[in-house]
């Protein structure tokens, strides 16, 4: 039974519901890529699907637009797979369990993938509709955006003729994004030493934090659960030992939950509750501590390793590192400790690094290398992606502002963002590219509370169709 069958525009939500039924987490985009390829073939359109599951579809101009410059419509196929602890969904095999809540679409217990499934759905609806006036269209669906923009990085753009790019990967209607940060993924590994253990064990869980996108929410005062756990470890009696530690599942999502099994002769409940009470504030009002007794582990990490884990997590650079000197309120450089695990006798910490100044990217990577070395560890960086620099003379931006003003009687917000967008790679590949990112209203992306507005999607789709008509 269709959940979104009565949502308008119907063909946009028809495709969105179909996409939500196909597992498409980062690294698992084969089936959704095949689906998009099949839609294009059924429509009789030129289509290319590469080894990374990127898809390029071309549609000729409508009558009267044959001489117009080609326009690239772009979004990404993969979604962030986050879920509540009690959610039974298997992201590798199951579709999402959608629901409606007034004007909002959500998925029960999981992320929705409106970021960026709604862009794909809108593009497919446009490809299908032969009544819309438009220039030649080049629709590009990339993969693995959420884990490093690997699809966009590897995309062969030589088959693209357009110099105008409409990226539908933004989450706030009425905002036109014209510049974004670049970044990288960085991994630190610290060697640990194990020893025999006979002490009772307790599992300490910090939960109830808001989490969120590490670019969009990094400056909103939200605690990082991994960092909190490190600070808590520093408060423990010297005899306590870490058995294992875990926090966060995505480097680009602020961890909302972290847990640590600790060998201790005393119950840690009072210490954990006291710690939480001193770190709960308006931005982190939901923070809780859950302490449960565990079976005694035969081994744990020794005292020196336990101390290093706590000191490292509590002091490693994290959060906002610098604000923009040119744009009020814009974060220039930040770090997010997004994933924390024990693998054998190693602590593994993974970071998302973001900056709108390319030279700062290497400086921050160097700073992490120095921090790792100070704690006896090693640091590696990968997935570097370029910043998207502001274009002073932009026909596309001017057109989008004018159309917005004509339709809604007010001006859109034109801004740069700290989050990363694939426009940087496209600008690197296509000389002189004119790009703007936009999209409908979404809430709490990258969390199980993610929601997509139906009415905003309808307006955004109408706006997109009018832009194509004007180009």
C-alpha positions in Angstrom: 0.0 0.0 0.0 1.3 3.4 -0.9 1.9 5.8 2.0 2.7 8.8 -0.2 0.1 8.2 -2.9 -1.9 11.4 -2.1 1.1 13.7 -1.7 1.5 16.3 -4.4 3.3 16.5 -6.7 2.3 12.9 -7.2 5.1 11.8 -9.5 7.8 13.3 -7.3 6.5 11.4 -4.3 5.8 8.3 -6.4 9.5 8.1 -7.2 10.6 9.1 -3.7 8.5 6.2 -2.2 10.1 3.8 -4.7 13.5 5.0 -3.8 12.8 4.6 -0.1 11.9 0.9 -0.7 15.4 0.2 -2.1 18.3 -0.2 0.4 20.7 2.6 -0.5 23.1 3.4 2.3 26.6 4.7 1.4 28.5 1.8 -0.2 25.3 0.0 -1.1 24.0 1.9 -4.1 24.0 -0.8 -6.7 20.2 -1.5 -6.7 19.1 2.1 -6.6 21.5 2.9 -9.4 20.1 0.1 -11.5 16.6 1.4 -10.8 17.4 4.9 -12.1 19.1 3.4 -15.1 16.0 1.3 -15.8 13.7 4.4 -15.5 15.9 6.2 -18.1 15.8 3.2 -20.5 12.0 2.9 -20.2 11.8 6.6 -21.1 14.0 6.1 -24.1 16.7 8.4 -22.8 20.5 8.2 -23.2 22.0 6.8 -20.0 25.4 5.8 -18.7 26.1 3.9 -15.4 29.7 3.6 -14.3 31.5 1.1 -12.1 30.9 3.3 -9.0 27.2 3.2 -9.8 27.1 6.9 -10.8 24.3 7.5 -13.3 24.2 10.1 -16.1 21.0 10.6 -18.0 20.5 13.0 -20.9 17.2 14.4 -22.1 16.9 16.5 -25.3 15.5 20.1 -25.0 11.8 20.6 -25.3 10.5 22.4 -28.4 11.8 25.9 -28.7 14.7 25.3 -26.3 17.0 23.5 -28.6 19.5 26.3 -28.8 19.6 26.9 -25.0 22.7 26.0 -23.0 22.5 22.5 -21.4 21.6 22.4 -17.7 23.0 19.8 -15.3 20.6 18.5 -12.5 22.5 16.8 -9.8 21.9 14.9 -6.5 23.3 11.9 -4.7 21.9 8.4 -4.4 23.2 7.3 -1.0 21.8 8.1 2.4 23.1 8.2 5.9 21.9 5.0 7.7 21.2 5.9 11.4 18.5 4.2 13.5 17.2 4.0 17.0 18.7 1.2 19.2 15.5 -0.8 19.2 14.8 -0.5 15.5 14.8 -3.8 13.6 15.5 -2.4 10.1 18.4 -3.9 8.3 19.7 -1.1 6.1 21.4 -3.6 3.8 18.3 -5.5 3.0 15.2 -3.6 4.1 13.3 -0.6 2.7 12.3 2.2 5.0 9.0 2.2 7.0 7.5 5.5 6.0 4.9 7.5 7.8 3.0 10.8 7.5 2.8 13.3 10.3 0.8 16.4 9.1 3.0 18.1 6.5 6.0 15.9 7.3 7.3 12.6 6.0 9.4 10.4 8.3 10.7 6.8 8.6 9.9 4.8 11.7 13.1 4.5 13.8 15.5 5.5 11.0 16.8 8.3 8.9 14.6 9.0 5.9 17.1 9.7 3.2 15.4 12.9 2.1 19.0 13.9 1.9 19.3 13.4 -1.0 16.5 11.1 -2.2 14.2 13.9 -2.9 16.6 15.4 -5.4 16.7 12.1 -7.3 12.9 11.9 -7.2 12.4 15.4 -8.5 14.9 14.8 -11.4 13.2 11.5 -12.3 9.8 13.3 -12.4 11.2 16.0 -14.7 12.7 13.4 -17.0 9.3 11.7 -17.2 7.3 14.8 -17.9 7.2 15.8 -21.6 5.0 18.8 -20.9 7.6 20.8 -19.1 9.6 23.5 -21.1 13.3 23.1 -20.5 16.8 23.3 -22.1 18.8 20.1 -22.8 19.1 18.3 -19.5 22.0 16.3 -18.1 20.9 14.5 -14.9 23.7 13.3 -12.7 23.2 10.9 -9.7 26.4 10.3 -7.8 27.2 7.8 -5.0 28.9 7.7 -1.6 28.5 11.4 -1.1 27.9 10.9 2.6 31.2 9.0 3.2 33.5 11.2 1.2 31.9 12.2 -2.1 33.7 9.3 -3.8 31.2 9.1 -6.7 31.6 12.7 -7.6 35.4 12.5 -7.2 35.6 9.6 -9.7 32.9 10.7 -12.1 33.9 11.1 -15.7 32.6 14.5 -16.5 33.9 14.6 -20.1 30.5 13.4 -21.4 28.8 16.5 -19.8 28.4 19.6 -22.0 26.6 21.8 -19.5 28.2 24.7 -17.7 25.2 25.3 -15.4 24.6 23.1 -12.4 21.5 22.9 -10.2 22.5 20.8 -7.1 19.4 19.8 -5.1 21.2 18.8 -1.9 20.3 21.6 0.5 17.8 21.3 3.3 16.1 24.7 3.8 13.7 26.3 1.3 14.4 29.8 0.3 18.2 29.5 0.8 20.5 29.4 -2.2 23.9 28.0 -1.4 26.7 29.4 -3.6 29.9 28.2 -1.8 30.8 25.4 0.6 33.7 24.0 2.6 36.1 21.4 1.5 37.5 18.7 3.7 38.8 15.2 4.4 38.4 12.1 6.5 41.1 11.5 9.1 41.7 8.3 11.1 43.8 8.1 14.3 44.9 4.7 15.7 46.3 4.5 19.2 48.1 1.2 20.3 46.8 -0.1 23.7 48.1 -2.7 26.1 45.9 -5.5 27.5 46.2 -7.2 30.9 44.3 -9.8 32.9 41.2 -8.7 34.8 39.3 -10.0 37.8 37.3 -6.9 38.7 33.6 -6.5 38.2 32.5 -4.7 35.0 30.0 -1.9 34.3 28.6 -0.7 31.0 28.3 3.1 31.0 26.2 4.6 28.3 25.8 8.4 27.6 22.7 8.9 25.5 19.9 11.4 24.7 22.0 13.9 22.9 20.8 15.6 19.8 23.6 14.6 17.4 23.1 16.0 13.9 25.1 17.0 10.8 28.7 17.8 11.6 28.7 20.7 9.2 25.3 22.2 9.8 25.1 21.8 13.6 28.8 21.9 14.6 28.4 25.4 16.1 25.2 24.9 18.0 26.7 23.7 21.3 25.7 20.1 21.0 27.9 17.7 23.0 29.9 15.1 21.2 29.2 11.8 23.1 32.7 10.5 22.3 34.4 13.5 23.8 32.1 13.3 26.9 33.1 9.8 27.5 36.8 10.8 27.4 36.1 13.5 30.0 34.2 11.0 32.1 37.1 8.5 32.0 39.4 11.2 33.4 37.2 11.5 36.5 37.4 7.8 37.4 39.5 6.3 40.2 43.0 5.3 39.2 42.2 1.6 39.6 39.4 1.6 36.9 40.3 0.0 33.5 38.6 0.3 30.1 37.5 -3.0 28.6 36.0 -1.6 25.4 34.6 1.6 24.1 32.3 2.6 21.2 30.7 5.8 20.0 29.1 7.1 16.8 28.6 5.3 13.5 29.4 8.1 10.9 32.3 10.5 10.8 30.0 13.3 9.5 27.4 12.9 12.2 27.9 14.3 15.7 27.7 11.2 18.0 24.6 11.2 20.1 25.5 8.1 22.1 28.7 6.5 23.4 29.3 3.5 25.6 32.2 2.1 27.5 32.7 -1.1 29.5 34.8 -0.4 32.5 36.4 -2.8 35.0 35.9 -1.3 38.5 35.7 -2.4 42.1 33.0 0.2 42.8 29.6 0.7 41.2 29.9 3.6 38.7 26.3 4.8 38.8 26.7 7.7 41.2 29.9 8.9 39.4 28.2 8.8 36.0 25.0 10.5 37.2 27.1 13.3 38.9 29.1 13.7 35.7 26.0 14.0 33.5 24.4 16.6 35.9 27.3 18.9 35.4 27.2 18.6 31.6 23.5 18.8 31.0 22.5 22.3 29.7 19.9 23.9 27.4 21.5 22.5 24.2 22.0 19.1 25.8 18.9 18.8 28.0 18.3 15.1 27.1 21.7 13.8 28.2 21.4 10.7 30.3 23.7 8.2 31.9 22.8 4.5 32.0 24.9 2.1 34.0 24.4 -1.6 34.0 26.4 -4.5 35.5 28.2 -6.7 33.0 29.9 -10.1 33.1 33.4 -9.9 34.3 35.8 -9.6 31.3 38.9 -11.8 31.4 41.0 -8.9 30.0 41.0 -5.1 30.0 43.4 -2.4 29.0 46.0 -1.5 31.5 46.1 1.7 33.6 48.4 3.6 31.2 46.2 2.7 28.2 43.1 3.7 30.1 44.6 7.0 31.0 45.7 7.7 27.4 42.2 6.9 26.1 40.6 9.4 28.5 43.2 12.1 27.9 43.1 11.7 24.1 39.4 11.9 23.8 39.1 14.8 26.2 41.8 16.9 24.5 41.9 16.0 20.8 40.9 18.9 18.6 37.1 18.7 18.0 34.3 21.1 17.1 34.7 24.6 15.7 38.4 25.6 15.1 37.9 29.0 13.4 35.1 31.3 12.3 35.1 33.0 8.9 36.7 36.4 8.8 34.6 37.4 5.8 31.0 36.1 6.5 29.4 36.7 9.9 28.4 33.5 11.6 30.0 31.1 9.2 32.2 28.4 10.5 35.5 28.4 8.6 37.2 25.3 10.0 36.0 22.4 12.1 36.6 18.9 13.2 34.1 16.2 14.2 35.1 13.0 16.1 32.4 10.9 14.6 33.4 7.3 15.1 35.1 5.6 18.0 35.9 1.9 18.3 38.3 -0.6 19.8 39.8 -3.0 17.2 42.0 -5.6 18.9 44.5 -3.7 20.9 43.9 -0.4 19.2 41.7 2.6 19.7 40.4 3.9 16.3 39.0 7.4 16.1 37.6 8.8 12.8 37.1 12.5 12.1 35.4 14.6 9.5 37.5 17.7 8.7 35.9 20.7 7.1 37.2 24.1 6.0 36.4 26.8 3.4 40.1 27.7 3.1 42.0 25.0 1.3 45.4 25.7 2.9 43.8 25.3 6.4 42.8 21.8 5.5 46.4 20.6 5.4 47.2 22.6 8.5 44.5 20.9 10.5 45.4 17.4 9.1 49.0 18.2 10.3 47.6 19.2 13.8 45.9 15.8 14.1 49.1 14.0 13.1 50.9 15.8 15.8 48.2 15.0 18.4 48.3 11.3 17.4 52.1 11.2 17.7 51.9 12.8 21.2 49.7 9.9 22.3 51.9 7.2 20.6 49.5 6.8 17.7 49.4 7.2 13.9 47.2 9.4 11.7 46.1 8.9 8.1 43.9 11.2 6.0 41.9 10.4 2.8 38.9 11.5 0.9 40.1 15.0 0.4 37.5 17.1 -1.4 37.9 20.7 -2.7 36.1 23.8 -1.4 33.5 25.4 -3.7 34.5 29.0 -4.1 32.1 31.9 -4.5 31.5 33.0 -8.1 31.1 36.8 -8.2 29.4 36.8 -11.7 26.7 34.2 -11.8 23.9 34.2 -14.4 22.4 31.2 -12.6 22.3 32.8 -9.2 20.8 36.0 -10.7 18.1 34.0 -12.5 17.2 32.0 -9.4 17.0 35.1 -7.2 14.8 36.8 -9.8 12.4 33.8 -10.2 12.1 33.4 -6.5 11.2 37.1 -6.0 8.7 36.9 -8.8 7.0 33.8 -7.4 7.1 34.6 -3.7 7.3 38.4 -3.4 10.5 38.2 -1.3 14.2 37.6 -1.8 15.9 34.3 -1.1 18.8 34.0 1.3 22.1 33.7 -0.7 24.8 32.1 1.5 27.9 30.0 1.9 27.8 26.9 4.2 30.3 25.0 6.3 29.0 21.6 5.2 30.5 19.9 2.1 28.7 19.7 -1.2 29.7 17.9 -4.4 29.7 21.2 -6.3 33.4 21.6 -5.4 34.3 18.5 -7.4 32.1 19.5 -10.4 33.7 23.0 -10.4 37.1 21.3 -10.4 36.1 19.1 -13.4 34.2 21.6 -15.5 35.9 24.9 -16.1 33.7 28.0 -15.7 30.9 26.0 -14.1 28.1 28.2 -12.6 26.5 26.3 -9.7 23.8 26.8 -7.1 22.5 24.4 -4.5 19.0 24.5 -3.1 16.3 22.2 -1.8 13.1 21.8 0.3 12.7 22.0 4.1 14.1 19.0 6.0 14.6 18.6 9.7 17.3 16.7 11.7 19.0 15.0 8.7 21.4 12.3 9.6 19.3 11.3 12.6 16.2 9.0 13.1 14.2 12.2 13.6 14.8 13.3 10.0 11.6 14.8 8.4 10.8 16.1 4.9 8.2 18.7 4.3 5.5 17.8 1.7 4.4 21.4 1.0 8.0 22.7 0.8 8.8 19.9 -1.7 5.9 20.9 -3.8 7.0 24.6 -3.9 10.6 23.6 -4.5 9.7 21.4 -7.4 7.5 24.2 -8.9 10.4 26.6 -8.4 12.8 24.2 -10.2 10.5 23.8 -13.1 10.2 27.6 -13.5 14.0 28.0 -13.3 14.4 25.5 -16.2 11.8 27.4 -18.1 13.7 30.7 -17.6 17.1 29.2 -18.5 
